[in-house]
Amino acid sequence: MTALDPVIHADSRLRIMAALAGLPAGDEVLFTRLRKDLSMTAGNLSTHLRKLEEAGYLTQTKTIEGRTPATYLALTATGRAAYETYLTNLRTILEGNP
């Protein structure tokens, strides 16, 4: 049977991966923008980002802009490949070819 990546499969993490995969490779998004776009609390988003980062699927770059801390997020090559594999496996399951 075709398996879905459990790290990605959780609803919130799938939404995060889809949002980041929509960016061109190498682009990043500001934490606050992603939080707003996904309507998630900062704590909930941080928890899911940590799991994705531990899996090697995304990077977080923390900077200071003026006096304000900023965190930028981007998919890694590994994360982009894992997301594409996830989508392929999901399509296989949905087409009835597990």
C-alpha positions in Angstrom: 0.0 0.0 0.0 1.2 3.5 -0.8 2.1 5.4 2.4 1.6 9.0 3.1 4.3 10.9 5.0 3.0 11.3 8.6 5.0 14.4 9.1 3.2 16.1 6.2 -0.1 14.4 6.6 -1.3 16.3 9.7 -3.8 19.0 8.6 -1.8 22.0 9.8 1.5 20.8 8.5 0.0 19.9 5.1 -1.4 23.5 4.9 2.0 24.9 5.8 3.8 22.7 3.2 1.2 23.7 0.5 1.7 27.4 1.2 5.5 27.1 1.1 5.5 24.9 -2.0 3.5 27.6 -3.7 6.6 29.9 -3.5 9.3 29.7 -6.1 12.3 27.6 -5.0 14.6 29.7 -2.9 11.9 32.2 -1.9 10.8 32.6 1.7 7.9 34.0 3.6 7.7 36.0 6.8 6.3 34.0 9.8 3.7 36.6 10.6 2.5 36.6 6.9 2.2 32.8 7.0 0.4 32.9 10.3 -2.1 35.3 9.0 -2.6 33.5 5.7 -3.3 30.2 7.4 -5.3 31.7 10.3 -3.2 30.0 12.9 -2.0 31.1 16.3 1.7 31.9 16.7 2.1 29.0 19.2 0.3 26.4 17.0 2.2 27.5 13.9 5.5 27.3 15.8 4.8 23.8 17.0 4.2 22.5 13.5 7.1 24.4 12.0 9.4 22.8 14.6 8.3 19.3 13.5 8.8 20.2 9.8 12.2 21.7 10.6 13.2 18.6 12.6 12.3 16.5 9.5 14.6 18.7 7.4 11.7 20.0 5.3 12.0 23.7 6.0 14.4 26.3 7.3 13.8 29.2 9.6 16.0 32.3 9.4 15.7 34.7 12.3 16.8 38.3 11.8 16.4 41.7 13.3 14.8 44.3 11.1 15.3 47.7 12.8 14.3 46.8 16.4 11.9 44.0 15.4 12.7 40.3 15.3 11.6 38.6 12.0 11.5 35.0 11.1 11.6 33.9 7.5 10.5 30.4 6.4 11.4 28.4 3.3 11.2 24.8 2.1 14.4 23.0 1.7 15.1 20.8 -1.4 14.3 17.8 0.8 11.0 19.4 1.9 10.0 20.2 -1.7 10.8 16.6 -2.8 8.9 15.2 0.2 5.9 17.3 -0.6 5.9 16.2 -4.3 6.2 12.6 -3.2 3.3 13.1 -0.8 1.2 14.5 -3.6 2.1 11.7 -5.9 1.2 9.1 -3.3 -2.1 10.8 -2.5 -3.1 10.8 -6.1 -2.3 7.1 -6.4 -4.5 6.4 -3.4 -7.3 8.6 -4.7 -7.2 6.9 -8.0 -7.7 3.6 -6.3 -4.2 2.2 -6.9 -2.8 1.8 -3.4 
